[in-house]
Amino acid sequence: MENAIARDTLDVEMRVLRYAIQSNAPGFLGYNSNLQNDKAFLIANYNRVDDAALKLMITNALAAAKKSK
């Protein structure tokens, strides 16, 4: 996933997947270094997403992360 994002930093689907995984990963794994960056990216690019399912995925990932805090 990290390689795919490195190749295409504007890939919204990969960024939402990474955000969802990192926001649910146990803290001791230390896999959370992109949370703030991905969250800001998803919010900034939400309106350019045409796919309704992807928009729902973004909304759900952001809401789930907020609930888990």
Buried (B, 14 or more C-beta within 10 A) or exposed (E): EEEEBEEEEEEBBBBBBBBBBBBEEEEEEEBBEBBEEBBEBBEEBBEEBEEEEBBEBBEEBBEEBEEEE
